[in-house]
Amino acid sequence: MKEKYTDSTLQRPEGERLIDGMHVTIDLPVVIKKIRLESTWQESDRNAITVFKNSSLRIVLIALHKAAEMTKHIAKGTICVQVLEGRIQFKTGLQSVELNKGQILTLHEGVPHSVLAIKESVFLLTLTAKLEESGIY
């Protein structure tokens, strides 16, 4: 398996960061601290960093300031939202649920949803691709 690294960007000029490989270790407290130090966090209502990405799975750490909202959108795969800090409100057209630290929510592909930070929050978003499309059965 070939390892995959991110490239340097204006936001993260320090260089490559492993995002796919046979074994990827992610230190969430370190990543949370890092995104809170970045200018995007200081200048906007959120910040995020992809910590793992391949053809069938993506894991993104997202931090939201209090009252920040991710407006209604649709994921192209099943998602799992795990709250690491704070409290969020997760809404679909059929229901609204508040998630606190330590709680997880899953949602099937194609369901419109939005996220509102009730207080400053950090959550892990895991997104899967359709298994048929990724070649995994």
Secondary structure as a PSIPRED ss2 file (coil, helix, strand):
# PSIPRED VFORMAT (PSIPRED V4.0)

   1 M C   1.000  0.000  0.000
   2 K C   1.000  0.000  0.000
   3 E C   1.000  0.000  0.000
   4 K E   0.000  0.000  1.000
   5 Y E   0.000  0.000  1.000
   6 T C   1.000  0.000  0.000
   7 D C   1.000  0.000  0.000
   8 S C   1.000  0.000  0.000
   9 T C   1.000  0.000  0.000
  10 L C   1.000  0.000  0.000
  11 Q C   1.000  0.000  0.000
  12 R C   1.000  0.000  0.000
  13 P C   1.000  0.000  0.000
  14 E C   1.000  0.000  0.000
  15 G C   1.000  0.000  0.000
  16 E C   1.000  0.000  0.000
  17 R C   1.000  0.000  0.000
  18 L E   0.000  0.000  1.000
  19 I E   0.000  0.000  1.000
  20 D E   0.000  0.000  1.000
  21 G C   1.000  0.000  0.000
  22 M C   1.000  0.000  0.000
  23 H C   1.000  0.000  0.000
  24 V C   1.000  0.000  0.000
  25 T C   1.000  0.000  0.000
  26 I C   1.000  0.000  0.000
  27 D C   1.000  0.000  0.000
  28 L H   0.000  1.000  0.000
  29 P H   0.000  1.000  0.000
  30 V H   0.000  1.000  0.000
  31 V H   0.000  1.000  0.000
  32 I H   0.000  1.000  0.000
  33 K H   0.000  1.000  0.000
  34 K H   0.000  1.000  0.000
  35 I H   0.000  1.000  0.000
  36 R H   0.000  1.000  0.000
  37 L H   0.000  1.000  0.000
  38 E C   1.000  0.000  0.000
  39 S H   0.000  1.000  0.000
  40 T H   0.000  1.000  0.000
  41 W H   0.000  1.000  0.000
  42 Q H   0.000  1.000  0.000
  43 E H   0.000  1.000  0.000
  44 S C   1.000  0.000  0.000
  45 D C   1.000  0.000  0.000
  46 R E   0.000  0.000  1.000
  47 N E   0.000  0.000  1.000
  48 A E   0.000  0.000  1.000
  49 I E   0.000  0.000  1.000
  50 T E   0.000  0.000  1.000
  51 V E   0.000  0.000  1.000
  52 F E   0.000  0.000  1.000
  53 K E   0.000  0.000  1.000
  54 N C   1.000  0.000  0.000
  55 S C   1.000  0.000  0.000
  56 S C   1.000  0.000  0.000
  57 L E   0.000  0.000  1.000
  58 R E   0.000  0.000  1.000
  59 I E   0.000  0.000  1.000
  60 V E   0.000  0.000  1.000
  61 L E   0.000  0.000  1.000
  62 I E   0.000  0.000  1.000
  63 A E   0.000  0.000  1.000
  64 L E   0.000  0.000  1.000
  65 H C   1.000  0.000  0.000
  66 K C   1.000  0.000  0.000
  67 A C   1.000  0.000  0.000
  68 A C   1.000  0.000  0.000
  69 E E   0.000  0.000  1.000
  70 M E   0.000  0.000  1.000
  71 T E   0.000  0.000  1.000
  72 K E   0.000  0.000  1.000
  73 H E   0.000  0.000  1.000
  74 I C   1.000  0.000  0.000
  75 A C   1.000  0.000  0.000
  76 K C   1.000  0.000  0.000
  77 G C   1.000  0.000  0.000
  78 T C   1.000  0.000  0.000
  79 I E   0.000  0.000  1.000
  80 C E   0.000  0.000  1.000
  81 V E   0.000  0.000  1.000
  82 Q E   0.000  0.000  1.000
  83 V E   0.000  0.000  1.000
  84 L E   0.000  0.000  1.000
  85 E E   0.000  0.000  1.000
  86 G E   0.000  0.000  1.000
  87 R E   0.000  0.000  1.000
  88 I E   0.000  0.000  1.000
  89 Q E   0.000  0.000  1.000
  90 F E   0.000  0.000  1.000
  91 K E   0.000  0.000  1.000
  92 T E   0.000  0.000  1.000
  93 G C   1.000  0.000  0.000
  94 L C   1.000  0.000  0.000
  95 Q C   1.000  0.000  0.000
  96 S E   0.000  0.000  1.000
  97 V E   0.000  0.000  1.000
  98 E E   0.000  0.000  1.000
  99 L E   0.000  0.000  1.000
 100 N E   0.000  0.000  1.000
 101 K C   1.000  0.000  0.000
 102 G C   1.000  0.000  0.000
 103 Q C   1.000  0.000  0.000
 104 I E   0.000  0.000  1.000
 105 L E   0.000  0.000  1.000
 106 T E   0.000  0.000  1.000
 107 L E   0.000  0.000  1.000
 108 H C   1.000  0.000  0.000
 109 E C   1.000  0.000  0.000
 110 G C   1.000  0.000  0.000
 111 V C   1.000  0.000  0.000
 112 P C   1.000  0.000  0.000
 113 H E   0.000  0.000  1.000
 114 S E   0.000  0.000  1.000
 115 V E   0.000  0.000  1.000
 116 L E   0.000  0.000  1.000
 117 A E   0.000  0.000  1.000
 118 I E   0.000  0.000  1.000
 119 K E   0.000  0.000  1.000
 120 E E   0.000  0.000  1.000
 121 S E   0.000  0.000  1.000
 122 V E   0.000  0.000  1.000
 123 F E   0.000  0.000  1.000
 124 L E   0.000  0.000  1.000
 125 L E   0.000  0.000  1.000
 126 T E   0.000  0.000  1.000
 127 L E   0.000  0.000  1.000
 128 T E   0.000  0.000  1.000
 129 A C   1.000  0.000  0.000
 130 K C   1.000  0.000  0.000
 131 L H   0.000  1.000  0.000
 132 E H   0.000  1.000  0.000
 133 E H   0.000  1.000  0.000
 134 S H   0.000  1.000  0.000
 135 G C   1.000  0.000  0.000
 136 I C   1.000  0.000  0.000
 137 Y C   1.000  0.000  0.000
